[in-house]
Every structure is written in C-alpha cells, then in structure tokens.
Amino acid sequence: MNQKKDGKFRELCRRAGRYLLAFLKWTLAASVLGVLCGLLGTGFHAAIDGVTGLRQAHPVLLWLLPLAGVLTLLLYRLCRVSFSAGTNLIIQSVTTNEHVPILLAPLIVAGTTLSHAFGASVGREGAALQLGGSIGHNFGELLRFDGDDVRVLSMCGMAACFSAMFGTPLAAAVFVLEVVQVGSMPYNAFLPCVLASYASFLTGQALGAEPMRYALANGIPALGPASAAQAAGLGALTALLGIVFCAALHQAGHWAEKLVKNPYVRIAAGGLAMALTVSLFGLHDYAGAGGHMIQRAVDGQAPPLAFLLKLALTALCVGAGFRGGEIVPTLFTGAAFGCAVGPLLGLDPGFAAAVGMIALFCSVVNCPLASLLLAAEMFSTGDLGLFAIGVAVAFVLSGYFGLYSSQRILFSKIKRAPLDRENL
C-alpha cells in the first residue's frame, strides 16, 4: 500500500515538475521575444510616424509613390522573397509550420515605410503581424524548438508586434489566438502570447510609445431596448459594409493583375492613380493609414462619404501591391461609416463611430472576443454591452468573408456544427 502511495506521489511530482519547467520555458522565451518585438515594433511605429509627418509637411512627395512601389517590388525580387509572402503566409505557418523567410521582416518594414512615406492608403498592422511572425518563427528555429513550439513562438511574435503598434496588449494576444482558426482557440499558446504581448507593451511604454486611445465626448448611452436595437441595426449595416470591404480588397488584386500583367507597371500605375486622385480632389486625409480621421469620426466630425473614399483608395493601393495592412483602414472606414449612419438610427455620431469601427473590425477578421477587448482598451471602458450587441450582429451577418484567405473558419456561425463550405 505504501509503495502504491509512493508511486502516485512520485508521478504527481513528475507532472508538477513538467508543468513548472514548461511554465519557466515559456516565461523566459516569450518575455525575451516580447521585449525584442517591443523594441523593433516601437521603432517601426516611430519610423511610420516620422515619414508620415514628413509627407504631410511636403505633399509633393505623393508624386513619388509610383517609384516607391517599384522600389518595394525590386527589393523583394533582389532578396528572392515572393512578393505574395505576407500576412497569409504568417497565418499559414502557424497551422502548417511552413518556413518563413528571415528576410521577410526587414522587407515588410522597408516596404511599409515606403508606402507611408509617399502616401499609399494602407495600414501598418499587416506589417506588424508579418514582422512579429517572422521574428518569432525564426527565433523558435534558432532555439531548436520543435514544430509545435515554433508555431507558438510565431503567434507570440505576432501578438507582441501588434501590441507594440496599437498599445492594446490583451486584444493583441486574443486576436492572434482567434484569427488563425476561428472556433478553435489554441489555449496552449495563451500564456506565451499574453506574456509576449505585455512584455512588448511595457517595453513600448518605457520608450514613450503612445497607445491608440480615444475618448467619447458624450460617453456611452445606457443599455436599454431602444439603444440595443440601434446598436443591432448599426451592426447589421456594418456587416454588409464588411462584406463589401473584403470583396473589394480581394477583387482589386485580381482585376489589377488581369488589367496590367507586368507587376512593376501595375504597382507604378496604382501609385500614379493614387497620386492623381488625392491631388486633383484634395484627398490628402486619405493618404497613409489615416489615424487622425478616426479621431475626427469619434469626435462626430467625419465627412459623410469618408468611408467610401477610404475603402476605394485602400482597394486601389492594396490591389496594386503596396505593402502595409488593412486594419487601420478598416478602423477608419468603420468609424467614418458609423459617424455617418449612426445619427440616422438615433445614435450619437461619436459613439456610433466607436461601435462602427469595432463592428467592422469583427466583420473582416471574424474575431468577436478580440473585438470586444479592442473596444475595452481603445476606449478605456468596461461598459461593453452595446459594443457586444453590435459586434455579435456583425459577426453573424458578415458570413464567412474575411481579409485573410489562409484563415480557417471551422464551425458554422448559426448552428453547432462543423462548417461545410460546400453547402454555404
């Protein structure tokens, strides 16, 4: 009997030791990676802000956008990295452990910086995800981790750089856990992603990075039947916008390839079209990511057609091949849409802008939990009832569209069953 008890005790000790070692391994690896990504992400953020300020001070730089596009493509070709390698490759590497080129990190930094310096209508989070995923993947291979652990470190890097760029550590961690396979969250990566994300956030804070934060001048309306119906209505309309947004960005690339076969001519023509449109119609607010326009929308002052203009110009630049991302343009488009449509539903335009940007984010990335956490962190609030209604409605009604073609949606949004795409 004593021997049996001793055996159980030893087995319990072995299990405890195994979990302790795993905890220590991930604490060390994720923290080191988080600090590294925090340093690089904060520096990258500062570089984007710097070149954006330079372009705004010298609008003539917009006319060099065609040359910037050609230079970006040339850099990829010289480094022998596929120009199609991007966020989809990073997401795919998490599920298949496909190798991520080590040169992808500096290339995406250079390409995105050029895009922002000369006014392409793109964001920066795509670069953050690619930068972090590339660093995490290669960091894991350097440490000789097995395939599963390399995938976890790739997710840690994605979360860390997203956190550094946006200053939303919890939303960044959960976003990465949700976005790869919607409906199947890899909880084994929860601790490492949270640690890496917060290590990156704290590193950025120590370096003086400013997180994305917005104040609602008129606060958040009380939750009641009327306000719930209004938020649901806005969520439904935002779902439709999300479908249009995803379709436009995906189809723009296909149309551009059919129209102009040569990639150098294609990206130069896209840059020239962007420069002409912005200059002729005075649309300088729509060049670059447009973060300042999100603030205007939250203040209730966005122009009525701002969301359509941003959507069209982002589709133009992404379709032409400019490096960057789609999330900040998504937030811009959603905020401007909410500001324009919200008053028609009886909502305060500033609050409607807040719900619109979060609901559209959910529509295009299919990540409802991360969307709510993004609202909590960006608007510094725990009053999420109306946000939750708008996000939930947008999540269901947006169907199975999404920005990332490598994202896998495993389960139906309307019943408890695996998603059978043949019967959609």
N, C-alpha and C positions, 0 to 999 in steps of 0.2 A: 504493500500500500504506500509506504514511504517513497519507494523507488518511483512509483507511478506519479506521486505528487511532485517529486523532484524533477521528473521528466517534463511535466506540464509547466513547472516553474522555469526550467531552462528554455523551453520552447517560447514561453511568454517573454523571457529576457531577450531571446534572439529576435523576436518580432519587434520588440521595443527598440532594440539596437538598430535594426534595419530601417525603421521609420526615422529614428534620430539621425542616422547617417544621411538618409535621403533629405531630411529637413536641412541639415548643415550644408550638404552639397548644393541644394538649390538656393539656399540663403546666400551663400558665397558667390555662386556663378551668376545668379540673377541680379544681385546687388552690383557686382563688378560690371556686368553688361549694362545695367541701368545707368550707372554713373558715366560709362563711356558714351552711351547713346544720349544721355543728358548733355554732355559736353558738345558732342557733334550736332545734336538736334538744336541746341540753343545757338550754337554758332551759325548753323544753317538758317535758323529763324532770323538772326540778326543780319545775315547777308541778304536775305529776301527783303527785309525791311529797308536795308540800306539802298539796294538797287531800285526798289520801288520809289523811295524818296527822290533818288536821282532822276528817275524817269518823269516823275510828277513835276520836278523843277525844270526839266528840259524836255517838253513834249515832242520835240523834233526827233528824239531817239526812237519814237514809234516807227519811223520810216526805215529803220534798220532791222525791223522784225523779220523780213524775208531772209536777210543774211544770217541772223541769229538761228533761224530754223535750219538753214543749210549747214551751218557750223555744227549744230547739235547732231544732225544726222551723220555728218562726216566723222565726228568724234566716236560715235558708236561703230561706224564701219572700220575706222582705224584700230579700235580696240577689239574688233571681231566679236562684238556683243550684238545679238539680234536686236533690231530696233523695236520689235514687238515684245521684248522682255520687259515686263512691268509688274504692276500690282497683281495681275492674274497669275504670273509666274510665281510670285511670292506666296499667294494663297494656295496654288497648286503644290508647291514644295512642302507645305505643311501636311498635306494628305498623302503625297507620293514620295516625299524625300528627294525630289528631283534637285539636282545640283544647281545652286545659284551662283553665277559668275561673281568672283570677288570684285571685278571692275565695275559691276553694276552700281555699287554705292557711289563712287566718285562721278560716274557718268550721270546718274539721276540728279545729283547735286548740281553738276555743271549745267545740265540741260534745263532744269527748272529755274536756276538762277538766270540763265539767258532768257528764258520765256518771260520772267517777271521784269527783267531789266528793260526789255523792249516792248512790253505791253500785251503779251498773249493773254487771252481770257481763260486762265487756268488757275487751279488752286495749288496747294503745297502738300496736302496730306498724302497724296499718292506717292510723292517723293519721300515723305516720312515713313510710310509703310514699306516702301522698297528699300530705303536706306537701312531701317531697323531690321527688316527681314534678312537682308543680305549680310549685315554685320552679325546678327545672331546665328544665322546658318553657318557662316564660315568660322565664327567663334567656337561653335559646337564641334565642327570638324577639326579645328586646331587642338581642342581639348581631347580629341578622340572619343567623344561621346558616341553611344550607339544611335541608330537611326531615329528611334522614338525620342530620345533626349535632344537630338539635333533639331527635330521638329518643334519641340517645346521651346528651345532657345530662340528659334526663328520667330515664334509667337511673342516671346519676351521682348525681342528687339523691336518688333512691330509696335507693341504696346508702349514701349519706352519712348520711341521717337514720336509716336502720336501724342503721348503725354507732354513731351518737351515742346511740341509745336503748338498745342492748344491749351496746355495747362489744365487738363481735365483727367487726372490720373485714374480715377475709378472708372469713368466712362471708357477710357482708352483700354484698360485691361479687359473689361467685359465685352467691348466691341470686338476685340481680337478673338476672344473665346466664342462669340456668337457668329461672326461673319463667315468663317470657313465652312462650317456645316450647320446650317440653320436647323434647329431641332435636336441637335446632339452636341451639347457643350462638353468639351474635354476637361473635366474637373481636375485631372491630374496636373493640368497646367495652370490652375487657378492661383495657387501660392506663388509660383515663379513669376507669373505675369503681373500680379499685384505688387510684388516686391520690386520688380524691374521698373514698373510704371511709376511707383512712388519714389524710387531712388533717382530716376530721371527727373521727375517733377521737382524734387528737393534740390537737385543739382542746378536745374534751371533757375529756381528761386534764389539760390545762393549767388548766381551770376547776374541777377537782376532782370530775368525774363519776365515779361508781363503776360499773364494768362488771359484768355479770351473771356471777358466778363461783361455782362450787360445789365443795366438797371431798368426796371419797368417803372416809368414815372407815375403811372396811375395804379400800380400794384396789380394783383391778381384778383379777378372777380370771385365772389363767393360761389361755391358749388351749389347749384340748385337745378330744378328741371329745365328752366329756360337757358341758363348758361351751359348746361350739359348738352342740350340739343344744338346750341350754337357751335360748341366745340366739335360735336359729332359732324355737323354739317361742313365745317371747315376741314375736318379730317377727310371726309368723303371727297370734297373737291380737290384736296391736296393729293389724294391717292391718284386721281385722274391726271393731275399735273405730273406726278411721279412717273406714271406710265409714259407720258409724252416725253418727259425729260430723258428717261433711259432709252426709249426708241430713237429719239433724235440723236443722242450721242453715239449709239451703236450704228445707226444707218448713215450718219455723216461720214464715218470712216469708209464704209462700203461704197458710198456714192463718190467720194473723193478718189478712191482707187480706180473706180471704173472710168471716171471723167479724165483723170490725169495719171497715166501709168507710171511715169518716172517719179520716184519718191522725192528727189531733190527739187524738181519743178513743182511737185504737189505742195510741199511744205512752204516753198518760196511764194507760190501763188496764194496760199492760205494766209501767209503773213502780209502780203500786199493787200489782199481783200480786207483784212482786219484793219490795217493802217488807213486805207481809203475810207472805210465805213466810219471809223472813230473820228477821223479828221474832218470829213465832209459834214457829218451830222453832230459834231461836238460831243461825242460819247466817251470822253476821257474817263468818266467814272466807271466805265465798264471794262477798261483795260486792266490787266492784272487780276488778282483774286477779288478785289472789291470789298474788303473787310469793312471799310468805312461806310459803305452803303448798307451793311447790315445794321450798323448803329443808327443810321438815318431811318431805317424801316422800324426799328424798335422804338424810336422816338416818334413814330407815326408820320414821317415826312417823306417816304419814298414815292417817286413818281408812279402814276397808275400803271404804266406799261413797262416798268423797270424789269419785272420778272421775265417778260417775253424777250426783251432785248438781251438780258444776260444769258438766257437759255440759248438763243440763236447764236450769239457770239462765242459762247463756250463750245457749242456743237461745231462751229466753224473751225476753231483752233484745235480742239481735240481731234476732229476728223482729219485735219491737215497733218497732224502728227506732233504737235508741240508737247513737250514734256511738262508735267505738273500733276494735277489731280483734279478731282471733280467735287470734293466735299465742300470746300468753301464756296464755289459757285452754286452748289446745291443749297447751302445755308442762305446765301444771298437771294437766290431765286425764291426759296420758300418764305423768307422773311418779307420780301417785296410783295409776293402774292398774298400773304396773309394781311399785310398792311392795306392792300387794295381791295380785297374781297371781304375782310372781316367786318368793316362797318356796314356792308350790305346785309350781313347776318345779325347785326346789332351788337357786335363786339367792339371794344376799344381797339383802335388800329395798332397801337403799340403791343398790346397783349396778343392780338391776332397775329402779328408778325412773329412773336415768340413761338406761338403754337404752330404756325405755318412752317417755320424753319425746322423745328424738331420733327413735325409730322412728315415733312418731305424727306428729311434725312432717313427716317424709318422706312419710307416708301421705297427708296432707292437702294438701301443696304440690307433691308429685311432684318433689322436688329432692334426689336422693341425695348428690351431691357436696357441696352446701351443708350438708346434714345432718351429714355426717362432719366438715366443718370447724367446724360449730357445736359438735359434741361436743369437738373438739380445743381450741377456745378457751374454752368454758364450763367444762370440767373440767381445763384446763391439762395435757393429756396427748397423747402421740403413740402411745399403746398403743390402737389403734383396731380391732384385729381383731374382737373380739366386737361392738363397735358396728357394724362394717361388715356382719357377718352379720345382725344384727337389722334394720338399715336395708335391706339388699338383699332380704330376705324380705318385709318390709313393703311395699317399693316395688312388687314384682311382684304380691303377693296383694291389694293395695288396688285393683287395676284402674285404671279411668280416672276415678275420683271425684276431686274437688278442691274447695278452698274458693272458688276464683276462676273464675267462669263464662267469663271472657274469656281464660283460659289455654288455649293450644293445645298438645295433645299430638300430635306429628307422626308418631311411629313406634310400632309395637307394642312392648309390653314383653316379649313372649315369642318374637318372631322378627324377623329383619332385613328389615322391610318397612314401607312407609307404613301408618299407621293408617287403616283403613276403618271409620268409625263405623257404617256401615250393617250391617256384619257382626259387630258386637260381641255 
